Amino acid sequence: MLLHKYVSAATAMKIIHSKKLYCAPMSSFNDPFEGQVFELHDSISKEVFADEVCRQFREMHANGEEVPLELDQYFNPIKGLVAFFQNGGLQEMDHKSFETILRDFILSRELLTEPSLFTLRVHQGLVEYLHVFCLSSNPNSLLIWSHYADHHKGILLTFETDIGDSFLSRAQPVSYVSEFPGTSSLSAIVASHLGRKIDATTLCATTSHTKSREWAYEEEWRVVLRHDELDDLNLVSFPPEALRRVVFGCRMAMEDRAIFHDQLSRALPHVECFYSIRDSVGFRLHLLPQPSET
């Protein structure tokens, strides 16, 4: 499958010489709400929530699982009360008697407030650990040329994603939605309130490939990587044969095209070169072969 990357000429030059691609952390994206997840509480009563808290508390007691007694950005009253009990704060009270206190405490309070603990934890995990390489399925977008390719003075790189075991083969299309992803997973929500580890793999995969409908014009595909798959500069190598074509922007100076074409023919001689022009009656972009040197 062919997918496209719009970049400035300077960035394109770095890519062809290094054979590496930059994968941006989600925290750097234009949309500050990307990666967020929202809880769906409508179907969860306080009684059902209390039952699940007590069930997980019994499970933690049986497994010897402790909650650290500390104030952090994920601290909440349930976590604090359990940690207080586990650290001997209620003297000789047994865990069954404490469970009754815990249930009464939950039922006496309004606990599900925004922004939720679960939202904060999952979003923080995404920001810290996930990096994204963004492409587009559309090689002829005037808006993307303007926004990402230096106002048509840059370059479009076309990659073949189905090359061996390259990370590019993991590209998936973005879903454009009117509402952010949510979870009604009672067990996950309760686990977050108890300070337990959450398996958010599936949820992260969903949120990292979801954007607002306002960005639909980008026709984006993404490769999502963990931070430990990148080097210290957030770069990852790609197979040179994966780069199939470069397209020069319609505002790129002829002398700059010539310099880039010369550098490209030395570094990656198999890559085809084209340049774009405006249609005489519309806004389409045409790809025409790069003129031969005479």
Order of alpha helices (4+ residues) and beta strands (2+ residues): beta-alpha-beta-beta-beta-alpha-alpha-alpha-alpha-beta-alpha-beta-beta-beta-beta-alpha-alpha-beta-beta-beta-beta-alpha-beta-beta
